[in-house]
Amino acid sequence: MKAFDFSHWPERLAQAPLPERNKHSFAITIRWFLSFCRRGRGEISHQSARDFIAWAGSEKKPEPWQIEEWKEAIRWLFRDARAVATGSPPQSSNLPPPPSGALRLRTGPASNLEPAIITRRTPDHPHLTRLPEVPAWKTAFLTVVRRRHYSYRTEQSYLVWLQRFARFCRSDDLQRRGPEDIKAFLDDLALDQRLSASSQRQALNAVVFLLREVFGKELGDFSDYRRGKVRPHLPTWLTLEEVRSLLSQLPGSWSLITCVAFGGGLRLMELLRLRVKDVDLEQEIITVLGGKGDKDRLVPLANVVVEPLRKHFEALRRLYEADRREQVAGVWLPDGLQRKYPKAGEEWPWFWLWPADHLSLDPRSGLYRRHHASDWEFQRIIKQAAVRARLNKRVTPHVLRHSFASQALDGGMDLRTLQELLGHKSVETTMIYTHAMRKPGLGVKSPLDRIGVLPANQ
């Protein structure tokens, strides 16, 4: 096997075409990561990188953008080691920066870290190591989940819970586990770890999928395990004035993406996964393909963003043409489309509406390509804008969706129409927004309003 040497990363980082601030930040993170591996007598591998991110996240309580910077530094380390071994620079460093006007966004999750193909350490090469053996249950799980075309995020979410289940059982021989082990695991999540009911359901779905769908076990029901307490939550929404204040604190590109999110009531990943072909500027319609529940729907495109989007398309076109000149791999497509139309990812209509500003590694195909913008980065930008706008609410991208629904009902839209626009399976889900109407029910007023004037001592 080809060996990857991590010992010359400081010299390579000094020569890398990166801003000085990024070089300084990467150097701190990489030294921290290598120190983590030495202290734990661990190996420099995909798994040790995951362990480091998890440990650092629990120790430091960082913001999401800080975690993303740590991941980017470790990605660079592995890409650089691979480039040294092959004698060629990483593909992502060959591309020119995006043209003026394009979004300067980061790419996605830490799960994009690829394992290095490396061997055992030797006295001459102390930085070389061997990738730990993959447990049999993981190989079987990945085979089934990818054969059924589950999304990458679902795959990664299930893997997290299955790894926690294996640690709980203190064994990687998960094929021998049964209903009693699952119930004990769920009870531990509820009683000892105090996880929410939704987290318990995710864990249950993951473990049942492995044992029932992968290993073919009959499990029965799980009605007697200790369930986390389910509390009904009222959504947080913004008034129109609050939305205006939030938008005023966002730079141009971020303001545009936020306007599209609020104007169509889009979920976060529905927004970030939009393609050029999904936006019809003439009819002012956005087509959401493969939304939650793998459902398609149409949502409105606000007239006020049509002209800004035209200018955005011009910047996107320049970035797209730069990628084609550099012969970058096409953007990601769903598996069926990728097999049927292998070159479709290189076509303009399939280009991301909100692309990242650099290439990153596709964790399944192993290709360097341009992904869509990072959800963590967008969440961070929205949070910071809410602080600058002095809003007294916890604002996230999903709050924009709640705000769209609340303002639509307040403007006279009927529940059935709103249900279709939001993509809800049941109208009962949509009814949670009726409380936000200016005059819910029959226009009930507070009895305090009948007094008219507060006492003078107030």
Stockholm file with secondary structure:
# STOCKHOLM 1.0

chainA/1-458         MKAFDFSHWPERLAQAPLPERNKHSFAITIRWFLSFCRRGRGEISHQSARDFIAWAGSEKKPEPWQIEEWKEAIRWLFRDARAVATGSPPQSSNLPPPPSGALRLRTGPASNLEPAIITRRTPDHPHLTRLPEVPAWKTAFLTVVRRRHYSYRTEQSYLVWLQRFARFCRSDDLQRRGPEDIKAFLDDLALDQRLSASSQRQALNAVVFLLREVFGKELGDFSDYRRGKVRPHLPTWLTLEEVRSLLSQLPGSWSLITCVAFGGGLRLMELLRLRVKDVDLEQEIITVLGGKGDKDRLVPLANVVVEPLRKHFEALRRLYEADRREQVAGVWLPDGLQRKYPKAGEEWPWFWLWPADHLSLDPRSGLYRRHHASDWEFQRIIKQAAVRARLNKRVTPHVLRHSFASQALDGGMDLRTLQELLGHKSVETTMIYTHAMRKPGLGVKSPLDRIGVLPANQ
#=GR chainA/1-458 SS CCCCCCTTHHHHHHHSSSCHHHHHHHHHHHHHHHHHHHHTTCCSSHHHHHHHHHHHHHHHCCCHHHHHHHHHHHHHHHHHHHHHHHTSCCGGGGSCCCCTTSCCCCCCCGGGCCCCCCCCCCSSCTTCCCCCCCCHHHHHHHHHHHHTTCCHHHHHHHHHHHHHHHHHHTCSCGGGCCHHHHHHHHHHHHHTSCCCHHHHHHHHHHHHIIIIIISCCCCCCCTTSCCCCCCCCCCCCCCHHHHHHHHHTSCHHHHHHHHHHHHHTCCHHHHHTCBGGGEETTTTEEEECSCGGGCCEEEECCGGGHHHHHHHHHHHHHHHHHHHHTTCBCCCCCHHHHHHCTTGGGSGGGSBSSEEEEEEECTTTCCEEEEECCHHHHHHHHHHHHHHTTCSSCCCHHHHHHHHHHHHHHTTCCHHHHHHHHTCSSHHHHGGGGGGSSSCTTTCCCGGGGTCSCCTTC
#=GC SS_cons         CCCCCCTTHHHHHHHSSSCHHHHHHHHHHHHHHHHHHHHTTCCSSHHHHHHHHHHHHHHHCCCHHHHHHHHHHHHHHHHHHHHHHHTSCCGGGGSCCCCTTSCCCCCCCGGGCCCCCCCCCCSSCTTCCCCCCCCHHHHHHHHHHHHTTCCHHHHHHHHHHHHHHHHHHTCSCGGGCCHHHHHHHHHHHHHTSCCCHHHHHHHHHHHHIIIIIISCCCCCCCTTSCCCCCCCCCCCCCCHHHHHHHHHTSCHHHHHHHHHHHHHTCCHHHHHTCBGGGEETTTTEEEECSCGGGCCEEEECCGGGHHHHHHHHHHHHHHHHHHHHTTCBCCCCCHHHHHHCTTGGGSGGGSBSSEEEEEEECTTTCCEEEEECCHHHHHHHHHHHHHHTTCSSCCCHHHHHHHHHHHHHHTTCCHHHHHHHHTCSSHHHHGGGGGGSSSCTTTCCCGGGGTCSCCTTC
//
